[in-house]
Amino acid sequence: MGNSKYPLSLSEAQIRYAMQNTNSCRSAAMWLHVNYTTYKKYASMYIDSATGKTLFELHKSQIAKKAFANKLLPKSDASGKPLRRMQPGSIVTLQDIYDGKHLKYDKPKLIKRMLKEGHISECCDNCGYSTKRDFDFKVPLKLWHRNADTSDMSRENLRLLCFNCYFLIAFPQKGNTDLQNLYPNNILRNPY
């Protein structure tokens, strides 16, 4: 639609036609071969007489209704088991995670929340490594389960280890099963 020789003018009919054939405002802009901001500008100019909303707001609200009605979201996983959805407005607390109510909670997200809420410090629990990387200013740490049971998400079982300590402790050398003698200062002795 947009040609650099002629000024662009999108009619209400063109915008409504794009709305009928697409699922989002961004895809409607692509349908019309215009930039998203250009689509937003022209869709905001026209007002729907039935609802009193602009066409842009109308198209956004239609997508939100479809998403909340789970029409665009899958209802089951690959095995056919129905997906459990969080209710809108419900918040997963760290205590719920520690109690084992959310076993599939994202590990990087869990680390970030634990650091943000002060449940752990941003250093290795074994050696104290806390040097931040230059490109993202984060300490490279991995979440380790002391008892090797990943379903046990209790606070006492979770530790942050640097990559060196993680691979030494989580994957000991063959024949060296006595970790207390291998790593005398490690966190297997220390409760925190």
ABEGO torsion letter per residue (X at the ends): XBBAABBBBBBAAAAAAAAAABABAAAAAAAAGBBAAAAAAAAAABBBAAAGBBAAAAAAAAAAAAAAAGAABBABBAAGBBBBBBBBGBBBBAAAAAAGABAABBAAAAAAAAAAAGABBBBBAAAGBABBBAAAGBBBBBBBBAAGBAABABAAABBBBBAAAAAAAABBBBGBABAAAABAABAAABAX
